[in-house]
Amino acid sequence: MAGMTRRQVLKSAGVAAAVTTSPWWRVGKSAAQRAKKLVFWHLPNFTPLADELQKQQVYEFAKQAGLKEADVEYAVVAGEQAQQKLAAAIEAGNPPDVTRLYESNVQFYASGGHLLDVNDLVDKMRREPKGIFESALSSVMYKGRAMGVPLAVNPWPVHARLDLLEQAKVEYPKTWDEFIETSKKIQSPPRLFAFGMCLGLVEDTTDNVMNLLWCYGGKMVEADNKTVVMNSPENAAGVKVIEAMFKTHKIIPPGAISWDNSGNNKAYQSKQAAFVMNPTSIYAYLDGNDKDLQKVTGLMPVPAGPKGAINQIDTWAYGAFKKTPYPELAKGLLEYFMQPAHYDKIIQSTGGRWVPVYKRLFDSPFWKEKPAFKHFIKMAETGVPVSYAGSPTPAAGEVLNTHLIPKMIQRVLVDNWEAARALDECHKRIVEVYARYARG
Amino acid sequence: MRSVSGTRRLLRWIGNGLLVVLLVWTLVPFYWMVATSLKKDKEIYGFEATLVPRQPTLANYTRLFAATPFTKYVRNSTIIACSTTILSLVFGCLGAYALARLRFPGRNLIARGLVFTYLVPPALLFIPLFTVISTLRLVDTHQGLILTYLSFSVPFCTWLLMGYFRSVPLELEEAALVDGCTRLGSLVRVILPMSLPALAVVAFFSFTQSWNEFLYANVFVNSVEVRTITTGLTLFVVEDVFFWGPMMGASFLSALPPLVLYLIFQRWVVKGLTLGAVKG
C-alpha cells in the first residue's frame, strides 16, 4: 500500500465498489428464471403442531394444484431475520410467493409496490357468516385496497398473576388508580415488582406507553393520519401517571428502562413481575414450559383511565409478492389457508397464541372452555392498533421502528424532563416523519 | 529509589494482572454458556443468577439433538467451512505465489484490489451477491455459500501468504528451478513446506470465518438441508421469547470445533501471525 496517493486509493475503492456491485443490472431476471414452483416462507410458531399443520396444508394445496412435492419450497425463516432475507430477495427479484408479515411490514411493502392486491380474497372472507373482525382490516388496507390477508388478531392483554391477587384478597383492578393501589399491596421488591412495563428503547415500549395514554384520552395522530397530537394535555396526563408509577410508587422495576422486547416476558416468566402488557407469547411459552404459572395467569383487559379502557391489538397477515411468476398459485394458497375449516385447525393448534379473524370461529367450545380466553372476543372487536387514532401507515411504522415514543418516556424517567417538554420534542419528530411521507 | 529488578517485578505483576483480566473476560462468557445450557428453565429465569447449576440437567442437549435438526446444521457448517478452507488454501497459495514471484502487468493493481475487496463490508454486498447467486441458481445450496465465502477468504489469504512467500529466500527457489523443478513444483516442494505456519493461519482464519458467518448464510439459505449452525441458532428465538437452554447448548457445541482447531495448531498459528504479519 506504500506509495499510493489519496487519488489512487479513491480510484481503486471506486473500481472495487463498481465491480462488486455490478450484478445490479441483472435484477429482475431471477424470478423469470425460476421453474414452476411454490415458494412459502414460514415463520415458526410456538407450538410444533401448528408448524406441522401449516406445512401439511402447503403440501396439500400444492397437490391439489397439480404440483409435485419437489415443486414446493417450504422454508422456515426465523422471524427476526426475515427482514434481511426479504430485502435481499425483493431486490434480486426473487421473493417468496407467500409469507407471513407483521402489520407494519404490510404497509411498508405495499407502499413500495411489492405486494399483490388480494382485495377479492378479503372480500370473500368478509362474506363468510358473521364476517371477520373489522379491526383486523386496518393493518392490511393500503389506499383502500387489501394488500395482505389478515391471518390472526394479536391481542395485548395484561398477563396477571391471579394467585397473588387472591393472596392479597383483592380483585383485578378496574382502573389505573386501582391498579397502582393493588400493585403496592401485592409486590415485594426487589424480588417481585408489580408492573413489568417495558420502558427500554424498543417497540414494546411504544405499545405499552401508548396503551396507557389512550386510557387518558391521549393518542399519537388523529384518524386523518395527518394531524399529529402527541403534545396534547391528555398525553401529558398519561405520561405523568407512568412517571409516578416509576418514581413515586416504585411499582415498575428500575431495570425496565434498559429492557429489550423480551424483558417483560422474562420478568413475568421468572415471577419477578405480577402484571405485564404483552401479546400472548408469554401465555404460549408457559403452556409448553411452566404449566403451574400458566394456571394462575389471567389474560385481562387493560384497566380504564378517565377516558375508558382501550386495548391494543395488532394483526398479522399473509402477503403474496407481486414478483411471483405464479400469482394464481400464490393467491390459491392464501385462499386455501383461509378456508375456515383449514384455518380453524391452525388457529386452535396455537393454543390461544392467535385469535381468529372469523367471528363465527369463536362459537367453538375451544374459546369458551378456558377462562383465560374470556376477554379475547371483546379485544378483537374493539382493539385498536398502536398508531391509533390513525391507521398502521408506513409513517406510523417508522415512528414505531425509530423508537420516538420510548425516547420520549426516557426523557421523563431518566433525564427528568417535564412531561410536556418531552412530549413536545417527540411531537416535533413525529410531525417530521408524517410530513416526509405526506410529501411522498 | 526503586531498583531495576523491583521495577521489572512490578511490571511483571501488572502484566500478569492484565492477563488475568483478559482471561476472565474471555472465559466467563464461555463458562456462562455452558452453565446455562445445564440449567432448567426455572433456574435460568429465576430471580437469583446462579453460577453453578443447582440441578444440572442434560435436557437441553437432549432437546437439541432429538427435537431440532442440530446435527444437520453441524454437518452443513462442517461441509461449508472445510470446503472453503481447502479452496481458500489452494487459490490463496496460487494467487499469492503469482503476485509475490511473477512479473506481469497489473500485478500491483491486483494486489491492492485484494485489500479493497476484503474491506468492502458484507452489509453492502449481501444484496448484489444474492443477485449473483440467484442468477447462477445457487441459492439454497452448499456451493452457493462456499462460493460466497471465498469472496472474503481468498483475498485475505492471498494477501497474508503473499507477505510470507516474499520472506522465503529467492535463492532456494532458483536452486530448485535450476535442478529442473517447474514453477508449480518449486511452489509445492520448496515454498509451501517452508510456509506451514502461514498456511496454518490462513486455514484457521478461513475455517473460523466460514464457521461463524451469519449474514450471507441467513440470506442465501432457506432450507434445513443447507442451513448452518449460526442461522439455526436464531430459531431458538420465537417472537419475543428466547429458549436460552438449548440455545446456549448449541452455542457451546458450535464453539468447540474452532477451539479444538486452534489448540491443535496453536504453535503454528502464533508463529505464522507474528512472522507473516510483519513481512510484506
Interface residues (C-beta under 8 A of the other chain):
Chain A: M1 M4 S12 A13 V15 A16 A17 T20 T21 S22 P23 W24 R26 V27 K29 S30 Q33 W41 P44 N45 F46 P48 E73 A75 V76 V77 A78 G79 E80 Q81 Q84 K85 A87 A88 A89 E91 A92 G93 N94 R191 D204 N261 S262 N265 K266 Q269 S270 K271 Q272 N278 P279 S281 I282 A284 Y285 N289 D290
Chain B: D41 K42 Y45 G46 F47 A67 L109 R112 G113 V115 F116 T117 V120 L124 L125 F126 I127 P128 L129 F130 T131 V132 S134 T135 R137 V139 D140 L215 N218 V219 N222 S223 V224 T231 T234 L235 V237 V238 E239 D240 V241 F242
